[in-house]
């Protein structure tokens, strides 16, 4: 049995989130529910929502950089790309 591309992506995003927030990854990993697909790969049934703040460049040197909230990316919603 192997991880699906979706499951690998979920694990990588969870790792990235824990590194960025300097938080323990174990509680997030314990919440994940896996299911076996027909092709014998594992799928994450409940991928976590991960929100990313995107820094906005200042219009002048006197302006501070602010953050805007980007839309959440949800795995497995038909937005796949093989590129």
HTML snippet that shows the backbone in 3Dmol.js (N, CA, C, O; Angstrom):
<script src="https://3Dmol.org/build/3Dmol-min.js"></script>
<div id="view" style="width:600px;height:400px;position:relative"></div>
<script>
const pdb = `
ATOM      1  N   UNK A   1       0.851  -1.173   0.000  1.00  0.00           N
ATOM      2  CA  UNK A   1       0.000   0.000   0.000  1.00  0.00           C
ATOM      3  C   UNK A   1       0.897   1.236   0.000  1.00  0.00           C
ATOM      4  O   UNK A   1       1.909   1.288   0.700  1.00  0.00           O
ATOM      5  N   UNK A   2       0.505   2.230  -0.799  1.00  0.00           N
ATOM      6  CA  UNK A   2       1.281   3.461  -0.916  1.00  0.00           C
ATOM      7  C   UNK A   2       0.376   4.664  -0.698  1.00  0.00           C
ATOM      8  O   UNK A   2      -0.849   4.561  -0.743  1.00  0.00           O
ATOM      9  N   UNK A   3       1.011   5.810  -0.460  1.00  0.00           N
ATOM     10  CA  UNK A   3       0.273   7.062  -0.335  1.00  0.00           C
ATOM     11  C   UNK A   3      -0.105   7.579  -1.714  1.00  0.00           C
ATOM     12  O   UNK A   3       0.679   7.468  -2.657  1.00  0.00           O
ATOM     13  N   UNK A   4      -1.288   8.135  -1.838  1.00  0.00           N
ATOM     14  CA  UNK A   4      -1.693   8.788  -3.085  1.00  0.00           C
ATOM     15  C   UNK A   4      -0.992  10.145  -3.169  1.00  0.00           C
ATOM     16  O   UNK A   4      -0.442  10.628  -2.179  1.00  0.00           O
ATOM     17  N   UNK A   5      -1.014  10.749  -4.345  1.00  0.00           N
ATOM     18  CA  UNK A   5      -0.450  12.094  -4.495  1.00  0.00           C
ATOM     19  C   UNK A   5      -1.151  13.075  -3.558  1.00  0.00           C
ATOM     20  O   UNK A   5      -0.516  13.971  -3.002  1.00  0.00           O
ATOM     21  N   UNK A   6      -2.459  12.902  -3.386  1.00  0.00           N
ATOM     22  CA  UNK A   6      -3.227  13.770  -2.494  1.00  0.00           C
ATOM     23  C   UNK A   6      -2.747  13.618  -1.064  1.00  0.00           C
ATOM     24  O   UNK A   6      -2.578  14.613  -0.359  1.00  0.00           O
ATOM     25  N   UNK A   7      -2.522  12.378  -0.622  1.00  0.00           N
ATOM     26  CA  UNK A   7      -2.074  12.134   0.754  1.00  0.00           C
ATOM     27  C   UNK A   7      -0.667  12.693   0.980  1.00  0.00           C
ATOM     28  O   UNK A   7      -0.383  13.253   2.039  1.00  0.00           O
ATOM     29  N   UNK A   8       0.205  12.542  -0.005  1.00  0.00           N
ATOM     30  CA  UNK A   8       1.553  13.107   0.102  1.00  0.00           C
ATOM     31  C   UNK A   8       1.467  14.623   0.211  1.00  0.00           C
ATOM     32  O   UNK A   8       2.168  15.230   1.021  1.00  0.00           O
ATOM     33  N   UNK A   9       0.615  15.234  -0.598  1.00  0.00           N
ATOM     34  CA  UNK A   9       0.431  16.691  -0.541  1.00  0.00           C
ATOM     35  C   UNK A   9      -0.074  17.153   0.814  1.00  0.00           C
ATOM     36  O   UNK A   9       0.388  18.164   1.344  1.00  0.00           O
ATOM     37  N   UNK A  10      -1.025  16.411   1.376  1.00  0.00           N
ATOM     38  CA  UNK A  10      -1.563  16.755   2.698  1.00  0.00           C
ATOM     39  C   UNK A  10      -0.461  16.680   3.754  1.00  0.00           C
ATOM     40  O   UNK A  10      -0.339  17.572   4.594  1.00  0.00           O
ATOM     41  N   UNK A  11       0.334  15.621   3.709  1.00  0.00           N
ATOM     42  CA  UNK A  11       1.418  15.471   4.685  1.00  0.00           C
ATOM     43  C   UNK A  11       2.467  16.572   4.533  1.00  0.00           C
ATOM     44  O   UNK A  11       2.968  17.093   5.529  1.00  0.00           O
ATOM     45  N   UNK A  12       2.795  16.923   3.307  1.00  0.00           N
ATOM     46  CA  UNK A  12       3.774  17.991   3.077  1.00  0.00           C
ATOM     47  C   UNK A  12       3.242  19.344   3.558  1.00  0.00           C
ATOM     48  O   UNK A  12       3.987  20.134   4.139  1.00  0.00           O
ATOM     49  N   UNK A  13       1.961  19.609   3.317  1.00  0.00           N
ATOM     50  CA  UNK A  13       1.369  20.866   3.785  1.00  0.00           C
ATOM     51  C   UNK A  13       1.297  20.898   5.308  1.00  0.00           C
ATOM     52  O   UNK A  13       1.505  21.949   5.915  1.00  0.00           O
ATOM     53  N   UNK A  14       1.009  19.773   5.923  1.00  0.00           N
ATOM     54  CA  UNK A  14       0.980  19.705   7.384  1.00  0.00           C
ATOM     55  C   UNK A  14       2.371  19.977   7.954  1.00  0.00           C
ATOM     56  O   UNK A  14       2.517  20.681   8.953  1.00  0.00           O
ATOM     57  N   UNK A  15       3.384  19.414   7.310  1.00  0.00           N
ATOM     58  CA  UNK A  15       4.759  19.656   7.748  1.00  0.00           C
ATOM     59  C   UNK A  15       5.121  21.130   7.579  1.00  0.00           C
ATOM     60  O   UNK A  15       5.710  21.736   8.475  1.00  0.00           O
ATOM     61  N   UNK A  16       4.770  21.700   6.436  1.00  0.00           N
ATOM     62  CA  UNK A  16       5.053  23.123   6.180  1.00  0.00           C
ATOM     63  C   UNK A  16       4.370  24.000   7.228  1.00  0.00           C
ATOM     64  O   UNK A  16       4.974  24.936   7.751  1.00  0.00           O
ATOM     65  N   UNK A  17       3.107  23.691   7.532  1.00  0.00           N
ATOM     66  CA  UNK A  17       2.356  24.463   8.531  1.00  0.00           C
ATOM     67  C   UNK A  17       3.028  24.373   9.900  1.00  0.00           C
ATOM     68  O   UNK A  17       3.175  25.381  10.593  1.00  0.00           O
ATOM     69  N   UNK A  18       3.431  23.171  10.284  1.00  0.00           N
ATOM     70  CA  UNK A  18       4.060  23.024  11.604  1.00  0.00           C
ATOM     71  C   UNK A  18       5.395  23.750  11.664  1.00  0.00           C
ATOM     72  O   UNK A  18       5.749  24.303  12.706  1.00  0.00           O
ATOM     73  N   UNK A  19       6.141  23.759  10.563  1.00  0.00           N
ATOM     74  CA  UNK A  19       7.414  24.482  10.536  1.00  0.00           C
ATOM     75  C   UNK A  19       7.198  25.991  10.604  1.00  0.00           C
ATOM     76  O   UNK A  19       7.881  26.687  11.355  1.00  0.00           O
ATOM     77  N   UNK A  20       6.245  26.494   9.815  1.00  0.00           N
ATOM     78  CA  UNK A  20       5.982  27.934   9.795  1.00  0.00           C
ATOM     79  C   UNK A  20       5.477  28.440  11.145  1.00  0.00           C
ATOM     80  O   UNK A  20       5.859  29.517  11.602  1.00  0.00           O
ATOM     81  N   UNK A  21       4.615  27.645  11.773  1.00  0.00           N
ATOM     82  CA  UNK A  21       4.037  28.046  13.060  1.00  0.00           C
ATOM     83  C   UNK A  21       4.890  27.597  14.235  1.00  0.00           C
ATOM     84  O   UNK A  21       4.567  27.892  15.385  1.00  0.00           O
ATOM     85  N   UNK A  22       5.976  26.888  13.957  1.00  0.00           N
ATOM     86  CA  UNK A  22       6.843  26.329  14.987  1.00  0.00           C
ATOM     87  C   UNK A  22       6.013  25.566  16.021  1.00  0.00           C
ATOM     88  O   UNK A  22       6.146  25.759  17.229  1.00  0.00           O
ATOM     89  N   UNK A  23       5.156  24.694  15.495  1.00  0.00           N
ATOM     90  CA  UNK A  23       4.247  23.914  16.334  1.00  0.00           C
ATOM     91  C   UNK A  23       4.485  22.424  16.092  1.00  0.00           C
ATOM     92  O   UNK A  23       5.069  22.031  15.082  1.00  0.00           O
ATOM     93  N   UNK A  24       4.032  21.620  17.016  1.00  0.00           N
ATOM     94  CA  UNK A  24       4.155  20.167  16.917  1.00  0.00           C
ATOM     95  C   UNK A  24       3.210  19.639  15.834  1.00  0.00           C
ATOM     96  O   UNK A  24       2.040  20.019  15.792  1.00  0.00           O
ATOM     97  N   UNK A  25       3.706  18.779  14.974  1.00  0.00           N
ATOM     98  CA  UNK A  25       2.900  18.226  13.885  1.00  0.00           C
ATOM     99  C   UNK A  25       2.041  17.045  14.345  1.00  0.00           C
ATOM    100  O   UNK A  25       1.077  16.687  13.668  1.00  0.00           O
ATOM    101  N   UNK A  26       2.374  16.444  15.475  1.00  0.00           N
ATOM    102  CA  UNK A  26       1.709  15.218  15.929  1.00  0.00           C
ATOM    103  C   UNK A  26       0.199  15.401  16.113  1.00  0.00           C
ATOM    104  O   UNK A  26      -0.549  14.551  15.631  1.00  0.00           O
ATOM    105  N   UNK A  27      -0.300  16.448  16.775  1.00  0.00           N
ATOM    106  CA  UNK A  27      -1.761  16.574  16.918  1.00  0.00           C
ATOM    107  C   UNK A  27      -2.486  16.655  15.570  1.00  0.00           C
ATOM    108  O   UNK A  27      -3.567  16.088  15.412  1.00  0.00           O
ATOM    109  N   UNK A  28      -1.900  17.348  14.615  1.00  0.00           N
ATOM    110  CA  UNK A  28      -2.506  17.445  13.290  1.00  0.00           C
ATOM    111  C   UNK A  28      -2.516  16.082  12.596  1.00  0.00           C
ATOM    112  O   UNK A  28      -3.503  15.715  11.957  1.00  0.00           O
ATOM    113  N   UNK A  29      -1.422  15.337  12.721  1.00  0.00           N
ATOM    114  CA  UNK A  29      -1.335  14.016  12.100  1.00  0.00           C
ATOM    115  C   UNK A  29      -2.339  13.039  12.718  1.00  0.00           C
ATOM    116  O   UNK A  29      -2.904  12.202  12.014  1.00  0.00           O
ATOM    117  N   UNK A  30      -2.560  13.144  14.033  1.00  0.00           N
ATOM    118  CA  UNK A  30      -3.502  12.239  14.702  1.00  0.00           C
ATOM    119  C   UNK A  30      -4.943  12.472  14.261  1.00  0.00           C
ATOM    120  O   UNK A  30      -5.774  11.571  14.371  1.00  0.00           O
ATOM    121  N   UNK A  31      -5.247  13.666  13.764  1.00  0.00           N
ATOM    122  CA  UNK A  31      -6.605  13.984  13.328  1.00  0.00           C
ATOM    123  C   UNK A  31      -6.924  13.453  11.932  1.00  0.00           C
ATOM    124  O   UNK A  31      -8.096  13.363  11.566  1.00  0.00           O
ATOM    125  N   UNK A  32      -5.906  13.101  11.146  1.00  0.00           N
ATOM    126  CA  UNK A  32      -6.126  12.685   9.765  1.00  0.00           C
ATOM    127  C   UNK A  32      -6.785  11.306   9.706  1.00  0.00           C
ATOM    128  O   UNK A  32      -6.388  10.381  10.415  1.00  0.00           O
ATOM    129  N   UNK A  33      -7.794  11.190   8.851  1.00  0.00           N
ATOM    130  CA  UNK A  33      -8.462   9.917   8.600  1.00  0.00           C
ATOM    131  C   UNK A  33      -8.086   9.444   7.204  1.00  0.00           C
ATOM    132  O   UNK A  33      -8.253  10.172   6.225  1.00  0.00           O
ATOM    133  N   UNK A  34      -7.582   8.229   7.122  1.00  0.00           N
ATOM    134  CA  UNK A  34      -7.154   7.667   5.850  1.00  0.00           C
ATOM    135  C   UNK A  34      -8.155   6.633   5.362  1.00  0.00           C
ATOM    136  O   UNK A  34      -8.789   5.940   6.158  1.00  0.00           O
ATOM    137  N   UNK A  35      -8.290   6.537   4.035  1.00  0.00           N
ATOM    138  CA  UNK A  35      -9.128   5.515   3.413  1.00  0.00           C
ATOM    139  C   UNK A  35      -8.328   4.887   2.284  1.00  0.00           C
ATOM    140  O   UNK A  35      -7.500   5.542   1.651  1.00  0.00           O
ATOM    141  N   UNK A  36      -8.587   3.603   2.043  1.00  0.00           N
ATOM    142  CA  UNK A  36      -7.900   2.915   0.956  1.00  0.00           C
ATOM    143  C   UNK A  36      -8.721   3.050  -0.316  1.00  0.00           C
ATOM    144  O   UNK A  36      -9.910   2.731  -0.338  1.00  0.00           O
ATOM    145  N   UNK A  37      -8.072   3.530  -1.380  1.00  0.00           N
ATOM    146  CA  UNK A  37      -8.742   3.672  -2.671  1.00  0.00           C
ATOM    147  C   UNK A  37      -8.680   2.343  -3.431  1.00  0.00           C
ATOM    148  O   UNK A  37      -7.991   1.414  -3.009  1.00  0.00           O
ATOM    149  N   UNK A  38      -9.398   2.261  -4.545  1.00  0.00           N
ATOM    150  CA  UNK A  38      -9.437   1.041  -5.354  1.00  0.00           C
ATOM    151  C   UNK A  38      -8.061   0.636  -5.878  1.00  0.00           C
ATOM    152  O   UNK A  38      -7.806  -0.548  -6.097  1.00  0.00           O
ATOM    153  N   UNK A  39      -7.169   1.616  -6.082  1.00  0.00           N
ATOM    154  CA  UNK A  39      -5.839   1.321  -6.613  1.00  0.00           C
ATOM    155  C   UNK A  39      -4.830   0.997  -5.503  1.00  0.00           C
ATOM    156  O   UNK A  39      -3.621   1.025  -5.737  1.00  0.00           O
ATOM    157  N   UNK A  40      -5.322   0.691  -4.306  1.00  0.00           N
ATOM    158  CA  UNK A  40      -4.491   0.314  -3.148  1.00  0.00           C
ATOM    159  C   UNK A  40      -3.657   1.463  -2.596  1.00  0.00           C
ATOM    160  O   UNK A  40      -2.668   1.221  -1.904  1.00  0.00           O
ATOM    161  N   UNK A  41      -4.030   2.703  -2.886  1.00  0.00           N
ATOM    162  CA  UNK A  41      -3.337   3.856  -2.330  1.00  0.00           C
ATOM    163  C   UNK A  41      -4.186   4.462  -1.227  1.00  0.00           C
ATOM    164  O   UNK A  41      -5.408   4.312  -1.210  1.00  0.00           O
ATOM    165  N   UNK A  42      -3.517   5.154  -0.298  1.00  0.00           N
ATOM    166  CA  UNK A  42      -4.222   5.812   0.797  1.00  0.00           C
ATOM    167  C   UNK A  42      -4.631   7.226   0.410  1.00  0.00           C
ATOM    168  O   UNK A  42      -3.884   7.949  -0.249  1.00  0.00           O
ATOM    169  N   UNK A  43      -5.815   7.600   0.827  1.00  0.00           N
ATOM    170  CA  UNK A  43      -6.377   8.921   0.595  1.00  0.00           C
ATOM    171  C   UNK A  43      -6.704   9.539   1.952  1.00  0.00           C
ATOM    172  O   UNK A  43      -7.178   8.836   2.844  1.00  0.00           O
ATOM    173  N   UNK A  44      -6.459  10.837   2.126  1.00  0.00           N
ATOM    174  CA  UNK A  44      -6.824  11.530   3.368  1.00  0.00           C
ATOM    175  C   UNK A  44      -8.253  12.023   3.212  1.00  0.00           C
ATOM    176  O   UNK A  44      -8.544  12.826   2.326  1.00  0.00           O
ATOM    177  N   UNK A  45      -9.143  11.545   4.071  1.00  0.00           N
ATOM    178  CA  UNK A  45     -10.561  11.899   3.981  1.00  0.00           C
ATOM    179  C   UNK A  45     -10.866  13.284   4.536  1.00  0.00           C
ATOM    180  O   UNK A  45     -11.852  13.908   4.144  1.00  0.00           O
ATOM    181  N   UNK A  46     -10.030  13.766   5.442  1.00  0.00           N
ATOM    182  CA  UNK A  46     -10.303  15.060   6.088  1.00  0.00           C
ATOM    183  C   UNK A  46      -9.054  15.957   6.078  1.00  0.00           C
ATOM    184  O   UNK A  46      -8.509  16.264   7.138  1.00  0.00           O
ATOM    185  N   UNK A  47      -8.599  16.378   4.888  1.00  0.00           N
ATOM    186  CA  UNK A  47      -7.410  17.229   4.868  1.00  0.00           C
ATOM    187  C   UNK A  47      -7.671  18.540   5.608  1.00  0.00           C
ATOM    188  O   UNK A  47      -8.764  19.096   5.515  1.00  0.00           O
ATOM    189  N   UNK A  48      -6.678  19.032   6.339  1.00  0.00           N
ATOM    190  CA  UNK A  48      -6.879  20.273   7.100  1.00  0.00           C
ATOM    191  C   UNK A  48      -6.910  21.490   6.187  1.00  0.00           C
ATOM    192  O   UNK A  48      -6.269  21.507   5.137  1.00  0.00           O
ATOM    193  N   UNK A  49      -7.659  22.505   6.595  1.00  0.00           N
ATOM    194  CA  UNK A  49      -7.631  23.790   5.903  1.00  0.00           C
ATOM    195  C   UNK A  49      -6.358  24.501   6.324  1.00  0.00           C
ATOM    196  O   UNK A  49      -6.064  24.614   7.515  1.00  0.00           O
ATOM    197  N   UNK A  50      -5.615  24.972   5.358  1.00  0.00           N
ATOM    198  CA  UNK A  50      -4.381  25.691   5.646  1.00  0.00           C
ATOM    199  C   UNK A  50      -4.481  27.050   4.977  1.00  0.00           C
ATOM    200  O   UNK A  50      -4.571  27.142   3.753  1.00  0.00           O
ATOM    201  N   UNK A  51      -4.466  28.110   5.786  1.00  0.00           N
ATOM    202  CA  UNK A  51      -4.557  29.471   5.273  1.00  0.00           C
ATOM    203  C   UNK A  51      -3.167  30.089   5.245  1.00  0.00           C
ATOM    204  O   UNK A  51      -2.371  29.909   6.167  1.00  0.00           O
ATOM    205  N   UNK A  52      -2.895  30.809   4.186  1.00  0.00           N
ATOM    206  CA  UNK A  52      -1.585  31.418   4.003  1.00  0.00           C
ATOM    207  C   UNK A  52      -1.753  32.922   3.858  1.00  0.00           C
ATOM    208  O   UNK A  52      -2.565  33.389   3.059  1.00  0.00           O
ATOM    209  N   UNK A  53      -0.977  33.685   4.640  1.00  0.00           N
ATOM    210  CA  UNK A  53      -0.964  35.135   4.491  1.00  0.00           C
ATOM    211  C   UNK A  53       0.006  35.500   3.387  1.00  0.00           C
ATOM    212  O   UNK A  53       1.152  35.052   3.392  1.00  0.00           O
ATOM    213  N   UNK A  54      -0.440  36.308   2.444  1.00  0.00           N
ATOM    214  CA  UNK A  54       0.419  36.725   1.344  1.00  0.00           C
ATOM    215  C   UNK A  54       0.857  38.169   1.596  1.00  0.00           C
ATOM    216  O   UNK A  54       0.015  39.065   1.664  1.00  0.00           O
ATOM    217  N   UNK A  55       2.180  38.406   1.736  1.00  0.00           N
ATOM    218  CA  UNK A  55       2.633  39.767   1.963  1.00  0.00           C
ATOM    219  C   UNK A  55       2.369  40.647   0.736  1.00  0.00           C
ATOM    220  O   UNK A  55       2.552  40.214  -0.402  1.00  0.00           O
ATOM    221  N   UNK A  56       1.946  41.860   0.978  1.00  0.00           N
ATOM    222  CA  UNK A  56       1.667  42.821  -0.091  1.00  0.00           C
ATOM    223  C   UNK A  56       2.799  43.832  -0.103  1.00  0.00           C
ATOM    224  O   UNK A  56       3.127  44.412   0.932  1.00  0.00           O
ATOM    225  N   UNK A  57       3.400  44.049  -1.270  1.00  0.00           N
ATOM    226  CA  UNK A  57       4.518  44.983  -1.384  1.00  0.00           C
ATOM    227  C   UNK A  57       4.043  46.410  -1.113  1.00  0.00           C
ATOM    228  O   UNK A  57       2.962  46.793  -1.560  1.00  0.00           O
ATOM    229  N   UNK A  58       4.833  47.197  -0.390  1.00  0.00           N
ATOM    230  CA  UNK A  58       4.452  48.580  -0.102  1.00  0.00           C
ATOM    231  C   UNK A  58       4.507  49.434  -1.361  1.00  0.00           C
ATOM    232  O   UNK A  58       5.331  49.199  -2.245  1.00  0.00           O
ATOM    233  N   UNK A  59       3.617  50.436  -1.437  1.00  0.00           N
ATOM    234  CA  UNK A  59       3.614  51.335  -2.590  1.00  0.00           C
ATOM    235  C   UNK A  59       4.702  52.397  -2.476  1.00  0.00           C
ATOM    236  O   UNK A  59       5.121  52.968  -3.482  1.00  0.00           O
ATOM    237  N   UNK A  60       5.163  52.664  -1.250  1.00  0.00           N
ATOM    238  CA  UNK A  60       6.278  53.595  -1.052  1.00  0.00           C
ATOM    239  C   UNK A  60       7.113  53.112   0.126  1.00  0.00           C
ATOM    240  O   UNK A  60       6.705  52.202   0.848  1.00  0.00           O
ATOM    241  N   UNK A  61       8.262  53.707   0.317  1.00  0.00           N
ATOM    242  CA  UNK A  61       9.158  53.292   1.398  1.00  0.00           C
ATOM    243  C   UNK A  61       8.559  53.588   2.769  1.00  0.00           C
ATOM    244  O   UNK A  61       8.966  52.976   3.756  1.00  0.00           O
ATOM    245  N   UNK A  62       7.602  54.512   2.854  1.00  0.00           N
ATOM    246  CA  UNK A  62       6.997  54.894   4.132  1.00  0.00           C
ATOM    247  C   UNK A  62       5.841  53.973   4.522  1.00  0.00           C
ATOM    248  O   UNK A  62       5.366  54.026   5.657  1.00  0.00           O
ATOM    249  N   UNK A  63       5.391  53.139   3.607  1.00  0.00           N
ATOM    250  CA  UNK A  63       4.258  52.261   3.855  1.00  0.00           C
ATOM    251  C   UNK A  63       4.738  50.929   4.415  1.00  0.00           C
ATOM    252  O   UNK A  63       5.722  50.367   3.936  1.00  0.00           O
ATOM    253  N   UNK A  64       4.044  50.427   5.428  1.00  0.00           N
ATOM    254  CA  UNK A  64       4.387  49.133   6.012  1.00  0.00           C
ATOM    255  C   UNK A  64       3.806  48.015   5.159  1.00  0.00           C
ATOM    256  O   UNK A  64       2.802  48.196   4.469  1.00  0.00           O
ATOM    257  N   UNK A  65       4.449  46.867   5.218  1.00  0.00           N
ATOM    258  CA  UNK A  65       3.947  45.684   4.522  1.00  0.00           C
ATOM    259  C   UNK A  65       2.808  45.108   5.345  1.00  0.00           C
ATOM    260  O   UNK A  65       2.926  44.944   6.559  1.00  0.00           O
ATOM    261  N   UNK A  66       1.702  44.802   4.672  1.00  0.00           N
ATOM    262  CA  UNK A  66       0.562  44.195   5.356  1.00  0.00           C
ATOM    263  C   UNK A  66       0.320  42.819   4.765  1.00  0.00           C
ATOM    264  O   UNK A  66       0.935  42.444   3.767  1.00  0.00           O
ATOM    265  N   UNK A  67      -0.573  42.074   5.382  1.00  0.00           N
ATOM    266  CA  UNK A  67      -0.902  40.744   4.886  1.00  0.00           C
ATOM    267  C   UNK A  67      -2.375  40.681   4.547  1.00  0.00           C
ATOM    268  O   UNK A  67      -3.212  41.279   5.223  1.00  0.00           O
ATOM    269  N   UNK A  68      -2.677  39.953   3.498  1.00  0.00           N
ATOM    270  CA  UNK A  68      -4.062  39.670   3.142  1.00  0.00           C
ATOM    271  C   UNK A  68      -4.242  38.175   3.224  1.00  0.00           C
ATOM    272  O   UNK A  68      -3.294  37.418   3.016  1.00  0.00           O
ATOM    273  N   UNK A  69      -5.443  37.746   3.524  1.00  0.00           N
ATOM    274  CA  UNK A  69      -5.709  36.320   3.657  1.00  0.00           C
ATOM    275  C   UNK A  69      -6.046  35.748   2.292  1.00  0.00           C
ATOM    276  O   UNK A  69      -6.942  36.239   1.605  1.00  0.00           O
ATOM    277  N   UNK A  70      -5.325  34.710   1.907  1.00  0.00           N
ATOM    278  CA  UNK A  70      -5.581  34.038   0.642  1.00  0.00           C
ATOM    279  C   UNK A  70      -6.689  33.009   0.841  1.00  0.00           C
ATOM    280  O   UNK A  70      -6.899  32.527   1.954  1.00  0.00           O
ATOM    281  N   UNK A  71      -7.388  32.677  -0.222  1.00  0.00           N
ATOM    282  CA  UNK A  71      -8.422  31.643  -0.083  1.00  0.00           C
ATOM    283  C   UNK A  71      -7.792  30.309   0.274  1.00  0.00           C
ATOM    284  O   UNK A  71      -6.663  30.019  -0.124  1.00  0.00           O
ATOM    285  N   UNK A  72      -8.521  29.502   1.021  1.00  0.00           N
ATOM    286  CA  UNK A  72      -8.031  28.181   1.419  1.00  0.00           C
ATOM    287  C   UNK A  72      -7.981  27.267   0.207  1.00  0.00           C
ATOM    288  O   UNK A  72      -8.850  27.317  -0.664  1.00  0.00           O
ATOM    289  N   UNK A  73      -6.957  26.437   0.166  1.00  0.00           N
ATOM    290  CA  UNK A  73      -6.846  25.423  -0.879  1.00  0.00           C
ATOM    291  C   UNK A  73      -7.262  24.100  -0.274  1.00  0.00           C
ATOM    292  O   UNK A  73      -6.728  23.684   0.755  1.00  0.00           O
ATOM    293  N   UNK A  74      -8.202  23.447  -0.901  1.00  0.00           N
ATOM    294  CA  UNK A  74      -8.702  22.175  -0.384  1.00  0.00           C
ATOM    295  C   UNK A  74      -8.326  21.085  -1.362  1.00  0.00           C
ATOM    296  O   UNK A  74      -8.638  21.169  -2.550  1.00  0.00           O
ATOM    297  N   UNK A  75      -7.647  20.048  -0.855  1.00  0.00           N
ATOM    298  CA  UNK A  75      -7.251  18.925  -1.687  1.00  0.00           C
ATOM    299  C   UNK A  75      -8.455  18.091  -2.063  1.00  0.00           C
ATOM    300  O   UNK A  75      -9.420  17.999  -1.305  1.00  0.00           O
ATOM    301  N   UNK A  76      -8.398  17.490  -3.224  1.00  0.00           N
ATOM    302  CA  UNK A  76      -9.414  16.527  -3.633  1.00  0.00           C
ATOM    303  C   UNK A  76     -10.700  17.150  -4.107  1.00  0.00           C
ATOM    304  O   UNK A  76     -11.733  16.480  -4.097  1.00  0.00           O
ATOM    305  N   UNK A  77     -10.689  18.409  -4.524  1.00  0.00           N
ATOM    306  CA  UNK A  77     -11.911  19.068  -4.979  1.00  0.00           C
ATOM    307  C   UNK A  77     -11.954  19.193  -6.500  1.00  0.00           C
ATOM    308  O   UNK A  77     -12.661  20.048  -7.034  1.00  0.00           O
ATOM    309  N   UNK A  78     -11.197  18.338  -7.204  1.00  0.00           N
ATOM    310  CA  UNK A  78     -11.235  18.375  -8.663  1.00  0.00           C
ATOM    311  C   UNK A  78     -10.269  19.373  -9.264  1.00  0.00           C
ATOM    312  O   UNK A  78     -10.279  19.560 -10.480  1.00  0.00           O
ATOM    313  N   UNK A  79      -9.437  20.021  -8.470  1.00  0.00           N
ATOM    314  CA  UNK A  79      -8.487  21.000  -8.967  1.00  0.00           C
ATOM    315  C   UNK A  79      -7.110  20.355  -9.096  1.00  0.00           C
ATOM    316  O   UNK A  79      -6.142  20.851  -8.519  1.00  0.00           O
ATOM    317  N   UNK A  80      -7.009  19.262  -9.841  1.00  0.00           N
ATOM    318  CA  UNK A  80      -5.730  18.579  -9.928  1.00  0.00           C
ATOM    319  C   UNK A  80      -5.021  18.974 -11.210  1.00  0.00           C
ATOM    320  O   UNK A  80      -5.640  19.363 -12.201  1.00  0.00           O
ATOM    321  N   UNK A  81      -3.698  18.859 -11.156  1.00  0.00           N
ATOM    322  CA  UNK A  81      -2.872  19.168 -12.309  1.00  0.00           C
ATOM    323  C   UNK A  81      -1.695  18.215 -12.315  1.00  0.00           C
ATOM    324  O   UNK A  81      -1.089  17.973 -11.271  1.00  0.00           O
ATOM    325  N   UNK A  82      -1.367  17.678 -13.459  1.00  0.00           N
ATOM    326  CA  UNK A  82      -0.236  16.762 -13.558  1.00  0.00           C
ATOM    327  C   UNK A  82       1.041  17.479 -13.909  1.00  0.00           C
ATOM    328  O   UNK A  82       2.059  16.828 -14.142  1.00  0.00           O
ATOM    329  N   UNK A  83       1.029  18.799 -13.956  1.00  0.00           N
ATOM    330  CA  UNK A  83       2.221  19.566 -14.340  1.00  0.00           C
ATOM    331  C   UNK A  83       3.190  19.670 -13.189  1.00  0.00           C
ATOM    332  O   UNK A  83       4.250  20.280 -13.327  1.00  0.00           O
TER     333      UNK A  83
END
`;
const viewer = $3Dmol.createViewer("view");
viewer.addModel(pdb, "pdb");
viewer.setStyle({}, {cartoon: {color: "spectrum"}});
viewer.zoomTo();
viewer.render();
</script>
